[in-house]
Amino acid sequence: MRSTFVRPSSWKGWLVLVAFISVIVAGIWPVIGWVNQAVLVLGLPKLLVWSYLVLLCCSLVMWLGNVLIGAGNDD
């Protein structure tokens, strides 16, 4: 059985893919290690603020994918 890799066919698909991979990279350990410092940002630990930003970006990327790609008539 041969497996195939599905790639985006438009610039909108590539944009959503790059944004999604960026969010994944923002949430992996080396990046979290850089952010994990004993510093307060707006009264919250820097790591907590970073976590909130990653969750917000995840939601924004899903919304962007629905707006750009999900509105097709060929569903």
FENFENGI-V109726 format. One record per helix or strand of 3 or more residues. SS is the DSSP state (2 for helix, 1 for strand). FROM is the first residue (numbers start at 1). TO is the last residue. Records with the same first field share a line. If there is no record, write none. Layout:
SS = FROM-TO, FROM-TO
//
This chain:
2 = 11-26, 29-35, 46-68
//
